[in-house]
Amino acid sequence: MSGHSKWATIKRAKGATDAKRGKIFSVISKDITLAARAGGGDPSMNPRLRTVVAKAKEANMPNDNVERAIKKGTGELPGVVYEEIVYEGYAPSGVGLIVEITTDNKNRSASEVRSTMSKNGGNLAGVGAVSFQFDHVGQFIIDAKQTDEETLMDVALEAGAEDIKNEGDHFEVICPMSAYDAVSQALSTKGIEGISPASARYRFSLITSGSSLSMRSRPMKKH
């Protein structure tokens, strides 16, 4: 009985691990498909796709899954059509929210986002209601062992980055989304790889009326 019990425990644990891995793969596959549809199926020519493929490798996603997702994005294989949608709203106390989702059903997603916000004391708002308070930026986290600050500044700023922060054991490179591809390519060309795949973030930005004072927070994660 003890042997059977041990096997059952292992089987349950493996099942839970497989389910978690499958969920991660599903999310990454959608991101790969969207990236390939937006910029083509060649990672060397599509920085966004290259970033997501790197994320897939970190998650040990099989190459066949990656290739299949790319082909769905380029139209070489049939598949569900996913869209990226941005919703704006308010959390309790009027805190502005930006919610980015990937969906194959816009109507269902809008209903679910509205319901989730309402149940938690918030509400869905119209386009532009809070987005003017945020900057959409690219973020690269670079291990300090990869390069020195002066070299990183030369490469990143030349490519269009607007800010580089030395956090001791790593550097944080921030750039406008318009320069995201250029910065990503410049870093890659110099062999400077991030600790984790580069990402897009919304960063709170408030400029007071009649003043040049700019107040910015750390990048806000996508939900």
Secondary structure by P-SEA (a helix, b strand, c coil): caaaaaaaaaaaaaaaaaaaaaaaaaaaaaaaaaaaaaccccccccaaaaaaaaaaaaacccaaaaaaaaaaaacccccbbbbbbbbbbccccbbbbbbbbccccaaaaaaaaaaaaaaacbbbbcccccccccccbbbbbbccccccaaaaaaaaaaaccccccccccbbbbbbcccaaaaaaaaaaaaccccccccbbbbbbbbbcccccbbbbccccccc
